[in-house]
Amino acid sequence: MIRHALAAAALLAPVPALAQSQQEALDARYDRALAAGYKALFLCSAIANAERAGAERTPESVVQWELTGIQAPLNEIVGELPYEIVRAGEGGAEVRHVSVTWAQDMSPRYAVHDAGKGCALLPVGGEPPPAESSTRQATHPSAPVVQPTAEALTAALERGFSPAYGEGARTTAVLVRRDGNTLGERYVEGFGPDTPQRTWSVAKSIAATLIGAAVERGEIDVASSAGLGLTDTDPRRAITVNHLLRMASGRYSDTPGNRTDPLYFGGATVGERAAVWPLIHAPGTAYRYANNDTLMAVKAIEDTFAQHPPAELFARLGMHDTVAETDWQGNYILSSQVWSTARDLAALGQLYLEGGVWNGERLLPEDWAAYVSSPSGPQPEGDFGYGAGFWLFNKSEGIPPDTFAAMGNRGQYVVIVPSRDVVIVRRGEDPPGNGFDIAAFTRDVLAALDN
């Protein structure tokens, strides 16, 4: 009994200062590696994807927008890390890779660009292969920015760039479509119609759309097992694609669902980080917003990508400036790592207004829009409901209850209002704690369209 008491007391005793300092040193070193990966990936993706679209981004612009006001503790580290952009091809026409130095005794962090595929972050210590010749992908001409004609809509769009919807929010683009026509769009200086930005979790709605296309082709049923688990007797086999799309897998994750740093910035792969989490709730009984669920829903259709990659759907929708990026092993990170323009995202929203039909061809099941916008299953707390890969405005006063939206970190929004035949896109680079009130903006835009 005394031995057990002593052992228990030892477990409860304070951690020795040496152990604490060692852990603090390890955590600080890891944070530097993550910050370097973040910087390398954003410099690579922002610049290379813009050039692919026929636009231009400078490193200074990326530092000003994408690399400012990011999550702690990376925000305090990113600015001090030196970087190098290496180009290839005739006249250095194309970004080959970006490296960021973070430790004297380790290789830099590398983000490697592949024409047409965007940028992929290598694991810590990984180095790019020898240079190969490459050519610049042809770009397409851009239509001019559409200026709204109605005074009320003009004022509403201009307010989107003011502090009216959030002190400290930083809007880069707003766009409004009704009845399939763009009524107006605005961009902050340095951004334009051909400037892709990272979609963050708007990619989850893109993932749900790709799964819908696979359902329409008869390649998957959302009610079927997603194939998680190690054996057929593993209880995780009961998790369906539907559970994953609705953030109701019942799996544990060690951080809030929008933080997957080892994958996003550490160079880990989808399989290493998203597949292994255990159950703590019966599938379908608890809501937990989790990047890992979307990643495994996409994993369930990965066999279809050989014949039907994401780029195929983007091309059909005219989303020519959209790139779905992957981890360094080629697995799509369709929970966040997609780069797209405001116009391309408006096309995604229009697909849902058209009932999943595009240019006379059915791309999504007839009931898919109703499926993704239905609050079936457990729901989140807060101001918005959740469907299947899309957020719902079913709790928002003054907004049609059929409104649903793709939403992403740092202020990415694609709002779809079927009863009004309206799509509203807002892009931003909002710092933590300085969000954009998309519900208020949506109400104001809809009111302006009535005038």
Secondary structure as UniProt FT lines:
FT   HELIX           2..12
FT   HELIX           17..52
FT   TURN            53..54
FT   HELIX           59..64
FT   TURN            65..67
FT   TURN            72..74
FT   HELIX           75..78
FT   TURN            79..80
FT   STRAND          83..88
FT   HELIX           90..92
FT   STRAND          94..100
FT   TURN            104..105
FT   STRAND          109..114
FT   TURN            115..117
FT   STRAND          118..121
FT   TURN            124..125
FT   HELIX           151..159
FT   TURN            160..161
FT   HELIX           163..165
FT   TURN            167..168
FT   STRAND          171..178
FT   TURN            179..180
FT   STRAND          181..187
FT   TURN            189..190
FT   TURN            193..194
FT   STRAND          197..198
FT   TURN            200..201
FT   HELIX           202..216
FT   TURN            217..218
FT   TURN            222..223
FT   TURN            232..233
FT   HELIX           235..238
FT   HELIX           241..245
FT   TURN            246..247
FT   TURN            257..258
FT   HELIX           261..264
FT   TURN            265..266
FT   HELIX           270..274
FT   TURN            283..284
FT   HELIX           291..299
FT   TURN            300..301
FT   HELIX           302..304
FT   TURN            305..307
FT   HELIX           310..316
FT   TURN            317..318
FT   TURN            320..321
FT   STRAND          323..324
FT   TURN            328..329
FT   TURN            334..336
FT   STRAND          338..340
FT   HELIX           342..353
FT   TURN            354..356
FT   STRAND          357..358
FT   TURN            359..360
FT   STRAND          361..362
FT   TURN            366..367
FT   HELIX           368..372
FT   STRAND          385..386
FT   STRAND          391..392
FT   TURN            394..395
FT   TURN            397..398
FT   TURN            401..402
FT   STRAND          404..408
FT   TURN            409..411
FT   STRAND          412..417
FT   HELIX           418..420
FT   STRAND          422..428
FT   TURN            432..433
FT   HELIX           438..450
//
